[in-house]
Amino acid sequence: MVKSEAHHGVTLGEATRVWARIALLSFGGPAGQIAVMHRILVDERRWIGEARFLHALSYCTLLPGPEAQQLATYIGWLMHRTPGGLIAGGLFILPGAVSIMALSVIYAAYGGVGIVGGLFFGLKCAVLAIVVQAVVRLGGRALRNAAMRLIAAGAFAAIFLFDLPFPLIVLAAGLIGYGFGRVGAKSFRAGGHGPAGPGLAEADSLLGAEVTAHARPDPRWSLRIAAVFLALWLVPVLALVVGLGPGHALADIAVFFSKMAVVTFGGAYAVLAYVAQAAVETYGWLKPGEMLDGLGLAETTPGPLIMVTQFVGFLGAFRAPNGLDPYLAGVLGGLVTTWVTFVPCFLWIFAGAPYVEGLRENRALSGALAAITAAVVGVILNLAVWFALHLLFAERVALRPGLGLRLEWPVWTSLNGPALLLASAAMLAVLRFRLGVIPTLLACAVAGLGLHAAGFA
């Protein structure tokens, strides 16, 4: 039986209010955001059953981009077609976009001044601990066997020792996993994730167990919606490149973050290594320590952590305004970054979601997902090492022993003692005592202010 999308009885206005509530509560990274959605949509509102929620999450995990935002878009689309998906996904982005933009302006104006510098010193120490926690959590779930651990180690070596680009590492891991998954290798079966337990049965949810009419595959509709969102995504990029020319900050930002939008497997922590490498070393948009500042801002605001890219785009355009007022250039840079980061997320969902049922038992795609997730652990470990080197040591040297190796090594005499102590305390808090992200960030921010007042930061 096929049902229409109106059978559940939830109006678009009511759904909008629910999505706005979810957006304002979406702190703590994807795990926390998914938990909020599960509690409100499955447990409280009973819109969607447990199995369907987890299946949608599995599909979103396969995609580049922030899985929590895409999950909201997917469920909004299930409930109210394309308008519902746009509202759910757009509202999920909005609070973080507004918050990060305002904080970016403040950072550009006062970031290195006195008390603000002390505040960000504390946030950097907390962020290092949170990234280490992400390595531990994801590694514990993803590195279930020797094959997964070998892929993670290879990914770490590829990016840390050989400076290979993140997209190439993801592609290689995906191809390896796809090949082994296709032949049925047990080591390459993706594990489960998400809330445990049987949960709400499909038949008892408002959506029910049947497939709604608009959720059935329609190649013509998929092609039309894909064409619309491809145009929304790429036409502004082409206009900036043609109108401003290569080398202009806004054009470079549009092109770079468009490339990033198709390789952001594994979430913000994984892609930050790629963004940091390009933003710091290739384009010179910001300094190494400022990436930590940006992630600290993203951790303390609602919405996807990948919103940290807006901070990068803001600073990139702010520092190369090309005749514009620097703050206007920064705002435009941040808006361009957000646009090309998130428009593709809607494209993946609207074009691909009707075919999601065909992915449920696909062993090859399951193997690709497992291998990519393992590689992401290695990439996030590299990010943790990179952050630690730039937070804890004022000086570093680049070693090139040959065979293509590139190693950044600390100058031990330049160790920052207060940073080491505060970062160690933050790691103890999140790993041993399981303190939440927000309390850890707040405690470290206060400690940073105290260290600044005492003359140590």
ABEGO torsion letter per residue (X at the ends): XBBBAAAAGBBAAAAAAAAAAAAAABBGEAAAAAAAAAAAAAAAAGABBAAAAAAAAAAAAABBEBAAAAAAAAAAAAAAEAAAAAAAAAAAAAAAAAAAAAAAAAAAAAAABEAAAAAAAAAAAAAAAAAAAAAAAAAAAABABAAAAAAAAAAAAAAAAAGBBAAAAAAAAAAAAAAAAAAGBAAABBBBBEBBEAEBBAAABAAEABBBAAABBBAAAAAAAAAAAAAAAAAAAAAAAAAAEBGBAAAAAAAAAAAAAAABBGEAAAAAAAAAAAAAAAAGABBAAAAAAAAAAAAABBEBAAAAAAAAAAAAAAABAGGBBAAAAAAAAAAAAAAAAAAAAAAAAAAAAAAAAAAAABAAAAAAAAAAAAAAAAAAAAAAAAAAAAAABABBBBBBAEGGBBBBBBBAAABBAAAAAAAAAAAAAAAAAGBBAAAAAAAAAAAAAAAAAAGAX
